Every structure is written in structure tokens, then in C-alpha cells.
Amino acid sequence: MNRIKQTEVFAQMQAKENGRYRPFSFSYVRLSDSREGNGEAGSIVHYPVAFFCSIHTIGDTVNIRIQGDIHPKKFLKCMIVKFNGKKVYA
């Protein structure tokens, strides 16, 4: 089966290996146009290597650090459409 439930995505994001969060890949639907001009609203962006930072269980966001970046970025949970090559469903 090539899909994964949304709640399982966040459990796998938080998995650790040797005391560190394991890297993962994900695809995300842009909510608005990119400030840098490299993507428009509704386009899908793929991040091949990312690391979990924190999750807001009451809210609707998750903080993820993209490989090569110093600071994490905030992503809406519901806009993550692929995780480790698997399609995400609710």
C-alpha cells in the first residue's frame, strides 16, 4: 500500500534514531505565492531531506527544519500531501 494516514505521519516524524530525529522527505502544497518568486499558490513543493522540530497538537502547524537551513519553517499539517513517498490521507 502506497499511502499513509495523517496521524501516522506525525508519529513517524517524531521517531528518533540514536537520540536524534530521523530524516524524512515530504511534499507540501503552497498556500500562497512564494516571496522569492519560485512558486505559486497551489503548486506542490518537494523537500527531499527534512527533520522534525516541534508540533502544535492543539493548533494546526508543525515546525520542520529543511536540510541546509538553520531555522525551522512552519507548515500547516493538512497541506502535507506526501510523506516518504507515500500519499497522505485524512
C-alpha positions in Angstrom: 0.0 0.0 0.0 1.4 3.3 -1.0 -0.4 5.7 1.3 -0.2 6.7 5.0 -2.8 8.1 7.4 -2.2 11.7 8.5 -1.9 10.8 12.2 0.7 8.2 11.4 2.8 10.8 9.5 3.3 12.8 12.7 4.1 9.7 14.8 6.8 8.8 12.2 8.1 12.4 12.1 8.8 12.2 15.8 10.7 8.9 15.6 14.3 9.0 16.9 17.4 7.1 15.9 20.4 7.3 18.2 18.8 10.2 20.1 18.1 12.3 17.0 15.1 12.7 14.9 15.2 10.6 11.7 15.3 12.5 8.4 12.3 12.2 6.1 11.0 13.6 2.8 7.7 15.3 2.2 5.7 17.2 -0.4 3.7 20.3 0.5 1.0 22.3 -1.3 1.9 26.0 -1.2 -0.9 28.1 0.3 0.3 31.4 -1.2 2.8 32.7 -3.8 6.5 32.4 -2.9 8.1 35.7 -1.8 11.2 34.6 -3.8 9.2 34.1 -6.9 9.9 30.4 -7.3 6.4 29.0 -6.8 2.8 30.0 -6.9 -0.2 29.2 -4.7 -1.4 25.6 -5.3 1.9 24.3 -6.5 3.4 21.3 -4.8 6.9 21.6 -3.4 9.0 18.5 -2.6 11.6 18.6 0.2 13.9 15.5 -0.1 15.5 15.8 3.4 13.9 17.3 6.4 13.9 17.0 10.2 11.1 17.3 12.8 11.4 20.2 15.2 8.1 20.5 17.1 4.4 20.0 16.6 1.4 22.0 17.9 -1.1 19.4 19.0 -3.9 21.9 19.7 -3.0 24.0 16.6 -2.7 23.1 13.0 1.0 23.5 12.3 4.3 21.6 12.6 7.8 23.0 12.6 10.2 21.3 10.2 13.8 22.1 9.5 14.8 21.6 5.9 18.3 20.3 5.3 20.7 23.2 4.7 18.5 25.7 6.6 19.4 26.9 10.1 15.9 27.7 11.3 12.8 25.5 11.1 9.8 26.5 8.9 6.2 26.3 10.0 3.9 24.1 7.8 0.2 23.5 8.0 -0.4 19.9 8.8 -3.3 19.5 6.4 -1.2 20.7 3.4 1.4 17.9 3.6 0.4 15.6 0.7 3.3 13.1 0.6 5.5 11.6 3.3 8.5 9.4 2.5 7.0 8.7 -1.0 3.6 7.8 0.4 0.4 9.7 -0.3 -1.2 11.2 2.9 -4.9 10.7 3.6 -7.0 12.0 6.5 
